[in-house]
Amino acid sequence: MSRDIERSEFRATVVEAVANCGGDSGLAVVFIKLASFHNVNTRYGFDVADRIIEQALIALRKLLREPLQAYRIGGTRFAFVVPNVKYAALLRIGVERALGAVRGPLQVDDHSVRLDAVAGAVMYPDDGESADELLLAAEFALLSAAEEESGIVLHAAQEQQLRQDRWQLETDLKRAMDEDQFTLQYQPQIGLQDFATSGFEALLRWKHPGSGFVSPDIFIPLAERGALINQITDWVMHTALRQTSTLPLPGTRARVSINVSPVTLFDPGFPFAIESAVSLWGGSHDQLAVEVTEGTLIQDIDVSKRVLSTLRDKGVRISIDDFGTGYSSLAYFKQLPVDEIKIDKSFITHLAETDIDRKLVESIVELGHKLDLQVVAEGVEEERALNILREIGCDVAQGFLISPALPAEDLHSWFGEGASTRVH
């Protein structure tokens, strides 16, 4: 029987089941997919692999028994309907047993094979009131199942909406670059001994035409997954260097910090992208700082060391962002070429209220100075916290007390007013 015919028969089964489902009886639609099956094809060849799929289907049909019927609706996809289901907990037990059957071990010739498999299950009427709605919801549940440790997703209605929203945002994100929907704002950083401006952190903003401002916590992961992050980072570098190139920072051009994701940091072309941006805007490498998180660096110490060394040798400043929230360890500080650590704002928020936060910040400042690193405090919003940071010798601060993030056109007036008048 061809897959198209079997898929059509399964849809007819769902239509009939929905039509016959009355009162409180309920029903479920379950999709199962053999995951990473290309490994099976590579190891055993296509002929044996196809017989393995057939054995998985046979095992599933033996488990279900009459009147339940399992269908093969695609290359490595199975489906079945479970009538009279009202409780998700019981459905999950049944789905777990079904996954156990198709995962094996399955015997084909002299091969004993274990398979990876995931499942998505939805229930009528919660996840759909028609056969087509249930089938679509089951597709979304199956897509989501690969991200779950258990390999099972039940009740897909909310997940389906979230995934649809995510896909729409990914589409809109691609359009945002072409339609100039991105802007940069700059949060000033000041020295805590003389209150002189030491630089700015460039903060990316996306104003969606329909939804307004979208949080970077939402769109940056989408950009990383959709391979747009390098393009966005390149735009940020060029825009930041261009917009800050004429700022009157005494003795040099203004240093601007940009946040860099692990995807970009580990891309072989990243150092060349920096070289291109700096050359184009007639500046020097030391006017650019790259901020990376501890979690990024620890993903691959050797690659991190190689990339950061290349950047630092050119004069780019290296800053560890959100310090204290990840993998703070002297072991990797000894290996990595770093100029600066930024104390996460979670330690600064209650600095004036709790003794433990003060002791932690003092320890971080002391550690940084012993390693010849500049220490920056993020999220400074109260004057009491600012005074404590000065007392314990923190070098630089940024936060709403000093200044909110400013649009590029307001940067010159920032210098005109003077930072010290804002914090005294």
URQUIWO-V757765 format. One record per backbone hydrogen bond with DSSP energy under -0.5 kcal/mol. NH is the residue of the N-H (numbers start at 1). CO is the residue of the C=O. Records with the same first field share a line. If there is no record, write none. Layout:
NH->CO / CO
This chain:
6->2
7->3
8->4
9->5
10->6
11->7
12->8
13->9
14->10
15->11
16->12
17->13
18->14
19->15
20->16
21->17 / 18
22->20
25->22
27->124
28->82
29->122
30->80
31->120
32->78
33->118
34->76
35->33 / 116
37->34
39->36
41->37
42->38
43->39
44->40
45->40 / 41
49->45
50->46
51->47
52->48
53->49
54->50
55->51
56->52
57->53
58->54
59->55
60->56
61->57
62->58
63->59
64->60
65->61
68->65
71->79
73->71 / 77
74->77
77->74
78->32
79->71
80->30
82->28
83->81
84->26
86->84
91->87
92->88
93->89
94->90
95->91
96->92
97->93
98->94
99->95
100->96
101->97
102->98
103->99
104->100
106->113
108->106 / 111
111->108
113->106 / 111
115->103
116->35
118->33
119->151
120->31
121->153
122->29
124->27
127->123
128->125
134->130
135->131
136->132
137->133
138->134
139->135
140->136
141->137
142->138
143->139
144->140
145->141
146->142
147->144
148->145
151->148
153->119
155->121
160->156
161->157
162->158
163->159
164->160
165->161
166->162
167->163
168->164
169->165
170->166
171->167
172->168
173->169
174->170
175->171
176->172
177->173
178->174
179->175
180->177
181->176
183->205
185->203
186->406
187->201
188->186
189->199
190->397
191->196
192->395
195->191
198->189
199->189
200->255
201->187
202->200 / 257
203->185
204->202
205->183
206->214
207->181 / 205
208->206 / 212
212->208
214->206
218->215
219->215
220->216
222->218
223->219
224->220
225->221
226->222
227->224
228->223
229->223
232->228
233->229
234->230
235->231
236->232
237->233
238->234
239->235
240->236
241->237
242->238
243->239
244->240
245->242
247->244
249->247
250->248
252->249
254->244
256->287
257->200
258->289
260->291
265->261
266->262
267->264
270->267
273->269
274->270
275->271
276->272
277->273
278->274
279->275
280->276
281->277
282->279
283->278
287->284
288->285
289->256
290->317
291->258 / 289
292->290 / 319
294->321
297->293
298->294
299->295 / 296
300->296 / 297
304->300
305->301
306->302
307->303
308->304
309->305
310->306
311->307
312->308
313->309
314->310 / 311
315->311 / 312
316->311
317->288
319->290 / 317
320->340
321->292 / 319
323->320 / 342
325->322
333->329
334->330
335->332
336->332
338->336
339->318
340->318
341->374
342->320
343->341 / 376
344->323
347->344
348->344 / 345
349->345
351->348
353->350
354->350
358->354
359->355
360->356
361->357
362->358
363->359
364->360
365->361
366->362
367->363
368->364
369->365
370->366
371->367
372->369
373->368
374->339
376->341
377->396
378->343 / 376
380->398
381->379
386->382
387->383
388->384
389->385
390->386
391->387
392->388
393->390
394->389
395->375
396->375
397->190
398->377
401->380
402->380 / 399
403->399
406->186
408->184
410->407
411->408
414->410
415->411
416->412
417->413
418->414
421->418
422->419
423->419 / 420
424->420
